[in-house]
């Protein structure tokens, strides 16, 4: 077995995000996770609480440097009309020193909020876009 080398730990600097096939170069942070929903199941003569999966919830967050009006451009017009914009996201993490790269497609993305405007004196601007999703595909994974 090869000795663990610290240079193999993947570095987030090499992360990329595409929103509706447009590469966003101003991404500062990206996260997408799945939370599994369970219901308790109790059995006769068994004091343990067992679990039955009943579904899952996908949620995440996209934080960008305030270079463009990302949230407003993507969401404002449709939201004002009472429509949900169709959004898909692809995230990729490909550190050249790592054992490989990860790539995920996140589908049926729904954003829960966006910033119309925010600023603070002597502070570099960012915009956070929290979202939920209803489907995902694992495109590339890093194997052990």
Contact map, one row per residue, 1 for C-alpha under 8 A:
111000000000000000000000000000000000000000000000000000000000000000000000000000000000000000000000000000000000000000000000000000000000000000000000
111100000000000000000000000000000000000000000000000000000000000000000000000000000000000000000000000000000000000000000000000000000000000000000000
111110000000000000000000000000000000000000000000000000000000000000000000000000000000000000000000000000000000000000000000000000000000000000000000
011111010000000000000000000000000000000000000000000000000000000000000000000000000000000000000000000000000000000000000000000000000000000000000000
001111111000000000000000000000000000000000000000000000000000000000000000000000000000000000000000000000000000000000000000000000000000000000000000
000111111000000000000000000000000000000000000000000000000000000000000000000000000000000000000000000000000000000000000000000000000000000000000000
000011111100000000000000000000000000000000000000000000000000000000000000000000000000000000000000110000000000000000000000000000000000000000000000
000111111100000000000000000000000000000000000000000000000000000000000000000000000000000000000000111000000000000000000000000000000000000000000000
000011111110000000000000000000000000000000000000000000000000000000000000000000000000000000000000010000000000000000000000000000000000000000000000
000000111111000000000000000000000000000000000000000000000000000000000000000000000000000000001110110000000000000000000000000000000000000000000000
000000001111111000000000000000000000000000000000000000000000000000000000000000000000000000000010000000000000000000000000000000000000000000000000
000000000111111000000000000000000000000000000000000000000000000000000000000000000000000000001010000000000000000000000000000000000000000000000000
000000000011111000000000000000000000000000000000000000000000000000000000000000000000000000000010000000000000000000000000000000000000000000000000
000000000011111100000000000000000000000000000000000000000000000000000000000000000000000000001110000000000000000000000000000000000000000000000000
000000000011111110000000000000000000000000000000000000000000000000000000000000000000000000111110000000000000000000000000000000000000000000000000
000000000000011111000011101000000000000000000000000000000000000000000000000000000000000000111000000000000000000000000000000000000000000000000000
000000000000001111100011101001000000000000000000000000000000000000000000000000000000000011110000000000000000000000000000000000000000000000000000
000000000000000111111111000000000000000000000000000000000000000000000000000000000000000011100000000000000000000000000000000000000000000000000000
000000000000000011111111000000000000000000000000000000000000000000000000000000000000001111000000000000000000000000000000000000000000000000000000
000000000000000001111100000000000000000000000000000000000000000000000000000000000000001110000000000000000000000000000000000000000000000000000000
000000000000000001111110000000000000000000000000000000000000000000000000000000000000000111000000000000000000000000000000000000000000000000000000
000000000000000001111111000000000000000000000000000000000000000000000000000000000000000000000000000000000000000000000000000000000000000000000000
000000000000000111101111100000000000000000000000000000000000000000000000000000000000000000000000000000000000000000000000000000000000000000000000
000000000000000111100111111000000000000000000000000000000000000000000000000000000000000000000000000000000000000000000000000000000000000000000000
000000000000000110000011111000000000000000000000000000000000000000000000000000000000000000000000000000000000000000000000000000000000000000000000
000000000000000000000001111100000000000000000000000000000000000111100000000000000000000000000000000000000000000000000000000000000000000000000000
000000000000000110000001111111000000000000000000000000000000011110000000000000000000000000000000000000000000000000000000000000000000000000000000
000000000000000000000000011111000000000000000000000000000000011110000000000000000000000000000000000000000000000000000000000000000000000000000000
000000000000000000000000001111100000000000000000000000000000111100000000000000000000000000000000000000000000000000000000000000000000000000000000
000000000000000010000000001111110000000000000000000000000001111000000000000000000000000000000000000000000000000000000000000000000000000000000000
000000000000000000000000000011111000000000000000000000000001110000000000000000000000000000000000000000000000000000000000000000000000000000000000
000000000000000000000000000001111100000000000000000000000111100000000000000000000000000000000000000000000000000000000000000000000000000000000000
000000000000000000000000000000111110000000000000000000000111000000000000000000000000000000000000000000000000000000000000000000000000000000000000
000000000000000000000000000000011111000000000000000000011110000000000000000000000000000000000000000000000000000000000000000000000000000000000000
000000000000000000000000000000001111100000000000000000011100000000000000000000000000000000000000000000000000000000000000000000000000000000000000
000000000000000000000000000000000111110000000000000011111000000000000000000000000000000000000000000000000000000000000000000000000000000000000000
000000000000000000000000000000000011111000000000000011111000000000000000000000000000000000000000000000000000000000000000000000000000000000000000
000000000000000000000000000000000001111100000000001111100000000000000000000000000000000000000000000000000000000000000000000000000000000000000000
000000000000000000000000000000000000111110000000001111000000000000000000000000000000000000000000000000000000000000000000000000000000000000000000
000000000000000000000000000000000000011111000000111100000000000000000000000000000000000000000000000000000000000000000000000000000000000000000000
000000000000000000000000000000000000001111100000111100000000000000000000000000000000000000000000000000000000000000000000000000000000000000000000
000000000000000000000000000000000000000111110111110000000000000000000000000000000000000000000000000000000000000000000000000000000000000000000000
000000000000000000000000000000000000000011111111110000000000000000000000000000000000000000000000000000000000000000000000000000000000000000000000
000000000000000000000000000000000000000001111100000000000000000000000000000000000000000000000000000000000000000000000000000000000000000000000000
000000000000000000000000000000000000000000111110000000000000000000000000000000000000000000000000000000000000000000000000000000000000000000000000
000000000000000000000000000000000000000001111111000000000000000000000000000000000000000000000000000000000000000000000000000000000000000000000000
000000000000000000000000000000000000000001101111100000000000000000000000000000000000000000000000000000000000000000000000000000000000000000000000
000000000000000000000000000000000000000001100111110000000000000000000000000000000000000000000000000000000000000000000000000000000000000000000000
000000000000000000000000000000000000000111100011111000000000000000000000000000000000000000000000000000000000000000000000000000000000000000000000
000000000000000000000000000000000000000111100001111100000000000000000000000000000000000000000000000000000000000000000000000000000000000000000000
000000000000000000000000000000000000011110000000111110000000000000000000000000000000000000000000000000000000000000000000000000000000000000000000
000000000000000000000000000000000000011110000000011111000000000000000000000000000000000000000000000000000000000000000000000000000000000000000000
000000000000000000000000000000000001111000000000001111100000000000000000000000000000000000000000000000000000000000000000000000000000000000000000
000000000000000000000000000000000001111000000000000111110000000000000000000000000000000000000000000000000000000000000000000000000000000000000000
000000000000000000000000000000000001110000000000000011111000000000000000000000000000000000000000000000000000000000000000000000000000000000000000
000000000000000000000000000000000111100000000000000001111100000000000000000000000000000000000000000000000000000000000000000000000000000000000000
000000000000000000000000000000000111100000000000000000111110000000000000000000000000000000000000000000000000000000000000000000000001110000000000
000000000000000000000000000000011110000000000000000000011111000000000000000000000000000000000000000000000000000000000000000000000001111000000000
000000000000000000000000000000011100000000000000000000001111100000000000000000000000000000000000000000000000000000000000000000000111100000000000
000000000000000000000000000001111000000000000000000000000111110000000000000000000000000000000000000000000000000000000000000000000111000000000000
000000000000000000000000000011110000000000000000000000000011111000000000000000000000000000000000000000000000000000000000000000011110000000000000
000000000000000000000000001111100000000000000000000000000001111100000000000000000000000000000000000000000000000000000000000000011110000000000000
000000000000000000000000001111000000000000000000000000000000111110000000000000000000000000000000000000000000000000000000000001111000000000000000
000000000000000000000000011110000000000000000000000000000000011111000000000000000000000000000000000000000000000000000000000001110000000000000000
000000000000000000000000011100000000000000000000000000000000001111100000000000000000000000000000000000000000000000000000000111100000000000000000
000000000000000000000000010000000000000000000000000000000000000111111000000000000000000000000000000000000000000000000000000111100000000000000000
000000000000000000000000010000000000000000000000000000000000000011111000000000000000000000000000000000000000000000000000000010000000000000000000
000000000000000000000000000000000000000000000000000000000000000001111100000000000000000000000000000000000000000000000000000000000000000000000000
000000000000000000000000000000000000000000000000000000000000000001111111100000000000000000000000000000000000000000000000000000000000000000000000
000000000000000000000000000000000000000000000000000000000000000000011111110000000000000000000000000000000000000000000000000000000000000000000000
000000000000000000000000000000000000000000000000000000000000000000001111111100000000000000000000000000000000000001110000000000101000000000000000
000000000000000000000000000000000000000000000000000000000000000000001111111110000000000000000000000000000000000001110000000000000000000000000000
000000000000000000000000000000000000000000000000000000000000000000001111111110000000000000000000000000000000000000000000000000000000000000000000
000000000000000000000000000000000000000000000000000000000000000000000111111110000000100000000000000000000000000000000000000000000000000000000000
000000000000000000000000000000000000000000000000000000000000000000000011111111100000100000000000000000000000000001000000000000000000000000000000
000000000000000000000000000000000000000000000000000000000000000000000011111111110000000000000000000000000000000000000000000000000000000000000000
000000000000000000000000000000000000000000000000000000000000000000000001111111111000000000000000000000000000000000000000000000000000000000000000
000000000000000000000000000000000000000000000000000000000000000000000000001111111111100000000000000000000000000000000000000000000000000000000000
000000000000000000000000000000000000000000000000000000000000000000000000001111111111100000000000000000000000000000000000000000000000000000000000
000000000000000000000000000000000000000000000000000000000000000000000000000111111110000000000000000000000000000000000000000000000000000000000000
000000000000000000000000000000000000000000000000000000000000000000000000000011111110000000000000000000000000000000000000000000000000000000000000
000000000000000000000000000000000000000000000000000000000000000000000000000001111111000000000000000000000000000000000000000000000000000000000000
000000000000000000000000000000000000000000000000000000000000000000000000000001111111100000000000000000000000000000000000000000000000000000000000
000000000000000000000000000000000000000000000000000000000000000000000000000001100111110000000000000000000000010000000000000000000000000000000000
000000000000000000000000000000000000000000000000000000000000000000000000011001100011111000000000000000000000010000000000000000000000000000000000
000000000000000000000000000000000000000000000000000000000000000000000000000000000001111100000000000000000001110000000000000000000000000000000000
000000000000000000110000000000000000000000000000000000000000000000000000000000000000111110000000000000000011110000000000000000000000000000000000
000000000000000000111000000000000000000000000000000000000000000000000000000000000000011111000000000000001111100000000000000000000000000000000000
000000000000000011111000000000000000000000000000000000000000000000000000000000000000001111100000000000001110100000000000000000000000000000000000
000000000000000011101000000000000000000000000000000000000000000000000000000000000000000111110000000000111100000000000000000000000000000000000000
000000000000001111000000000000000000000000000000000000000000000000000000000000000000000011111000000000111100000000000000000000000000000000000000
000000000000001110000000000000000000000000000000000000000000000000000000000000000000000001111100000011110000000000000000000000000000000000000000
000000000101011100000000000000000000000000000000000000000000000000000000000000000000000000111110000011100000000000000000000000000000000000000000
000000000100011000000000000000000000000000000000000000000000000000000000000000000000000000011111010111000000000000000000000000000000000000000000
000000000111111000000000000000000000000000000000000000000000000000000000000000000000000000001111110110000000000000000000000000000000000000000000
000000000000000000000000000000000000000000000000000000000000000000000000000000000000000000000111110100000000000000000000000000000000000000000000
000000110100000000000000000000000000000000000000000000000000000000000000000000000000000000000011111000000000000000000000000000000000000000000000
000000111100000000000000000000000000000000000000000000000000000000000000000000000000000000000111111110000000000000000000000000000000000000000000
000000010000000000000000000000000000000000000000000000000000000000000000000000000000000000000000111110000000000000000000000000000000000000000110
000000000000000000000000000000000000000000000000000000000000000000000000000000000000000000000111011111000000000000000000000000000000000000001110
000000000000000000000000000000000000000000000000000000000000000000000000000000000000000000011110011111100000000000000000000000000000000000011100
000000000000000000000000000000000000000000000000000000000000000000000000000000000000000000011100000111110000000000000000000000000000000000111100
000000000000000000000000000000000000000000000000000000000000000000000000000000000000000001111000000011111000000000000000000000000000000001111000
000000000000000000000000000000000000000000000000000000000000000000000000000000000000000001110000000001111100000000000000000000000000000111110000
000000000000000000000000000000000000000000000000000000000000000000000000000000000000000111100000000000111110000000000000000000000000000111100000
000000000000000000000000000000000000000000000000000000000000000000000000000000000000000111100000000000011111100000000000000000000000101110000000
000000000000000000000000000000000000000000000000000000000000000000000000000000000000001110000000000000001111100000000000000000000000111100000000
000000000000000000000000000000000000000000000000000000000000000000000000000000000000011100000000000000000111110000000000000000000000111000000000
000000000000000000000000000000000000000000000000000000000000000000000000000000000000011110000000000000000111111000000000000000000011110000000000
000000000000000000000000000000000000000000000000000000000000000000000000000000000001111000000000000000000001111100000000000000000011100000000000
000000000000000000000000000000000000000000000000000000000000000000000000000000000000000000000000000000000000111111000000000000001111000000000000
000000000000000000000000000000000000000000000000000000000000000000000000000000000000000000000000000000000000011111000000000000001111000000000000
000000000000000000000000000000000000000000000000000000000000000000000000000000000000000000000000000000000000001111100000000000001110000000000000
000000000000000000000000000000000000000000000000000000000000000000000011001000000000000000000000000000000000001111110000000000111100000000000000
000000000000000000000000000000000000000000000000000000000000000000000011000000000000000000000000000000000000000011111100000000110000000000000000
000000000000000000000000000000000000000000000000000000000000000000000011000000000000000000000000000000000000000001111100000000000000000000000000
000000000000000000000000000000000000000000000000000000000000000000000000000000000000000000000000000000000000000000111110000000000000000000000000
000000000000000000000000000000000000000000000000000000000000000000000000000000000000000000000000000000000000000000111111000010000000000000000000
000000000000000000000000000000000000000000000000000000000000000000000000000000000000000000000000000000000000000000001111101010000000000000000000
000000000000000000000000000000000000000000000000000000000000000000000000000000000000000000000000000000000000000000000111111010000000000000000000
000000000000000000000000000000000000000000000000000000000000000000000000000000000000000000000000000000000000000000000011111000000000000000000000
000000000000000000000000000000000000000000000000000000000000000000000000000000000000000000000000000000000000000000000001111100000000000000000000
000000000000000000000000000000000000000000000000000000000000000000000000000000000000000000000000000000000000000000000011111110000000000000000000
000000000000000000000000000000000000000000000000000000000000000011000000000000000000000000000000000000000000000000000000011111000000000000000000
000000000000000000000000000000000000000000000000000000000000000011100000000000000000000000000000000000000000000000000111001111100000000000000000
000000000000000000000000000000000000000000000000000000000000001111000000000000000000000000000000000000000000000000000000000111110000000000000000
000000000000000000000000000000000000000000000000000000000000001111000010000000000000000000000000000000000000000001100000000011111000000000000000
000000000000000000000000000000000000000000000000000000000000111100000000000000000000000000000000000000000000000001100000000001111100000000000000
000000000000000000000000000000000000000000000000000000000000111000000010000000000000000000000000000000000000001111000000000000111110000000000000
000000000000000000000000000000000000000000000000000000000011110000000000000000000000000000000000000000000000001111000000000000011111000000000000
000000000000000000000000000000000000000000000000000000000011110000000000000000000000000000000000000000000000111110000000000000001111100000000000
000000000000000000000000000000000000000000000000000000001111000000000000000000000000000000000000000000000000111100000000000000000111110000000000
000000000000000000000000000000000000000000000000000000001110000000000000000000000000000000000000000000000111110000000000000000000011111100000000
000000000000000000000000000000000000000000000000000000001100000000000000000000000000000000000000000000000011100000000000000000000001111100000000
000000000000000000000000000000000000000000000000000000000100000000000000000000000000000000000000000000000111000000000000000000000000111110000000
000000000000000000000000000000000000000000000000000000000000000000000000000000000000000000000000000000011110000000000000000000000000111111000000
000000000000000000000000000000000000000000000000000000000000000000000000000000000000000000000000000000011100000000000000000000000000001111100000
000000000000000000000000000000000000000000000000000000000000000000000000000000000000000000000000000000111000000000000000000000000000000111111000
000000000000000000000000000000000000000000000000000000000000000000000000000000000000000000000000000001111000000000000000000000000000000011111000
000000000000000000000000000000000000000000000000000000000000000000000000000000000000000000000000000011110000000000000000000000000000000001111100
000000000000000000000000000000000000000000000000000000000000000000000000000000000000000000000000000111100000000000000000000000000000000001111110
000000000000000000000000000000000000000000000000000000000000000000000000000000000000000000000000001111000000000000000000000000000000000000011111
000000000000000000000000000000000000000000000000000000000000000000000000000000000000000000000000001100000000000000000000000000000000000000001111
000000000000000000000000000000000000000000000000000000000000000000000000000000000000000000000000000000000000000000000000000000000000000000000111
